[in-house]
Amino acid sequence: MSAVFRHELRGYFHSLTAYVFGAFLLLVVGFGSMLYNLNAAVSNFEYVLSYSLLVFVVIVPVLTMRVLAEERRQRTDQLLYSLPITTVQVITGKYLALLVLYLIPLAIISVYPLIFARFGEVYLPTSYGSIFAFFLLGAALLAVGMFLSSLTENQGLAAGLGIAVILFNYYSVPLSEYVSSTAVGSMLALLAAVLALAAVIWVLTRSENLAFGTALVLILGLIAVSFLDPTALEGLLPEVMTALSLFERFTPFVSGVFDLTSVVCYLTVIGVFLFLSAQSMEKRRYN
């Protein structure tokens, strides 16, 4: 695992990837700090991070689009399978390299509240709690982007999927106000989600029986719920869209609340998508 980690990290710094990523993140946060903390003389650094969340739509897909897709395109993933390490260790090594690359500019950003505290009243626990949540949010999105990269050998497609998924997650709460809250609307959305899940299972396993069986069980379960309690699905779709928003879970930290539920949610997303990335690589190994 350490060999994969060092190789990936060396590759990032031997190209422009690390420098462009770090410069862009520092530029966005620094520009927000200049406008909000310096020009407007507001001491709440956490608000700058809140307004900078949209930067993940750009930096995460650009950073993760090649991490596994490029290996598949160049067929160098065959070399990874020949190493005396497991697929989980390969995925972990690559992911840790991404985290280190992300932590470097974030460490510089962590100095900002201390600088501002020398010239005004800055509540450091809220600022650093928000920075910690900012790190977890980025780490979760990196895991999602890594999984999307494992599904294709086309870097452009991986980046496009990443942008679409992160944008949808970013705007899921505002969009939830416009989707149907009726039981029928929730049923249709859940059916679409079941079909999407079945498609992902088929892509990962190439097992039509497993994908079809999973879809059939879930669809029968939804039908049973709708018959037993027709009102059970009312308002479910907006609630699900709000609950699945990773960006919405950042809000309590900006308000000065250390939300342990959000921390668990971020860690769960990281674990689930790293597991899916490993399964995607395992499927290709046996194919």
Secondary structure, 3 states (H helix, E strand, C coil): CHHHHHHHHHHHHHCCHHHHHHHHHHHHHHHHHHHHHHHCCCCCHHHHHHHCHHHHHHHHHHHHCCCCHHHHHHCCHHHHHHCCCCHHHHHHHHHHHHHHHHHHHHHHHCCHHHHHHCCCCCCHHHHHHHHHHHHHHHHHHHHHHHHHHHCCCCHHHHHHHHHHHHHHHHCHHHHHCCCCCCHHHHHHHHHHHHHHHHHHHHHHHCCHHHHHHHHHHHHHHHHHHHHHCCCCCCCHHHHHHHHCCCCHHHHHHHCCCCCHHHHHHHHHHHHHHHHHHHHHHHHHHHC
